[in-house]
């Protein structure tokens, strides 16, 4: 089950998505469906059917976001976290083979593979939580255990 944790920026992003879908996207699709319905026979009307399908997807996303936002708990940075890897931390790791990986520990709703944002529920994040620089962690992967060393921990994004 997904942990109900999220960063403040992540929650704001979900709230912004909900507002956009509710105030902009849904009215646009509803209007398009109304216009398609006015064209006549709905059984042969591809625009009408596609619009109704899209409207169901939008409504499903609205329900999900509404329910999810009610249970999410924002985790803000605390000075007590400094020097250790906890929720919201950017962590630089190095494998035994010399592979360097920079990732951020976030909530399940904030996963972003492109930016290496990993969920707190992942094996990698679970192995990192509570650890500090120079600690060795073992991550259990489908290919077997993998050893990583923590090089850096910070609560601001890494700069290139």
N, C-alpha and C positions, 0 to 999 in steps of 0.2 A: 504494500500500500504506500502511496505517495505521502511523504511528510508534508504537513501543512505549513511549511516555512517558506518565506519569500523575503527578498530584499525590498527596501522601500521603493527603489527605482523599478523593480519588477512588478510590484503591485500597482504603481502608477501607470505602467505600460498596459497591464491588463484592464485597468479601469478606463484608460483612453481607448483601448480596442472596443470595450463594451459600449462606450458612448458613441463611437463612430458607427458601429454596427447598428445600434438602436436608432440613432438620430439621422444617419445619412444612408447607409447601405440598405437597410430594410425598407425605408420609404421609397427608395429608387426601384427596388425589385417589386414592391407592391404595386407601384405605378405601372411598371412594365407588364405585370401580370394582368392588371385591369385593362390595359390597352389591348393585350393579346386576346383577352376574353371577349372584348367588344367586337373582335373580327369575325366571330361566328362560331362554327362547330368546334368545340373544344377537344373532341376525340381525335381530330386530325390536325390539331394546332400544336406544332413542335415548340413554338415560343412559349405558349401557355404552359405546356407540360414541363419544360425546362425551368421556367420561372417558378412554378410551384415546387419543383425539386429544390431549387436554390433557396426558396423561402423556408422550406423545412430545415435545410442545413443551417441557415442563419438563425432560425428559432432554436435549434438544438445548441448552437454555440452560445446564444444568449442565455439559455437555461444553465448550461455548464458554467459559464463565467459568473453568473449571478450566484449560484450555489458555492462555487469555489472561493469567490471573494469573501463570502460570509465566514468561511472557516480558516482562511489564511491568517498566519501570524507573522507580522513584520519583525525581522530580526535586525536591529541596528547595531552598528559597531560600538564596542565598549573598550576603553583603554586596557581593561583587564585581559583582553584577547591578545594584545601586542606580543609578538614573538612566538606565538603558537598558531597553528592552523585550526580555524574554526569557520563557521558559516560566514560566507561573504569574503573569505580570504583569497587573494591571488597567490598561487604557490608555484615556484619553479622547482622541477624535479629533474634528476639525471639518473638514467639507468646505468647498470653495470657496463653496458656496451658503449656508453658515452652519449646516448640519445637524450636530448634536452626537451622537456615538455613544460609549457607554462599553462596553467589552468586556473579556473576560479570555481570555488565551491558555492553552489546556488541551490535554490529549490527546484522541484520537478517542473514547475511551470516556466522556468527560465532557461532550460537547457538550450544551448546554442553550440552545436558541434563546430561551426565555422570559427567561433571565437573561443573554443575550448572551455565553455562553461559546462561543468559537470554537476549532476545532481548529488545532493548530500546523501542520497540513498545508494549511490554507486559503490562498488567495492573499492575503487581508488580513493574516493572521498572518505569512506569509512576508515580506511587505513591511515589517512592523513590527519583526521580530526584529533586534536589534542597534542599533536607532535610539534617539534620545533626544528629550527635549522640544524643541519648535520645529522638528523635522525635518519635511520634506515627503516624503510617500510617494505612490507611484503604484500603484494597485490595478487590475489588468487584470480587467475584468468582461465578461460577454457583450455588454453595451451599449457597450463601449469603455472606455478607461482613465478612472479617476476619481482625482482628487487629494485627499488628506487631509493635515491638519496635526496633529501630535501635541501636545496641550495638557498632558496629565499622564500620569505613569507612576508606579505605586506597587505594592507587593506586599502590600497589605492592601485589603479591599473599600472601594469608594467609599462615603462616607456621604451620605445624601440631604440 
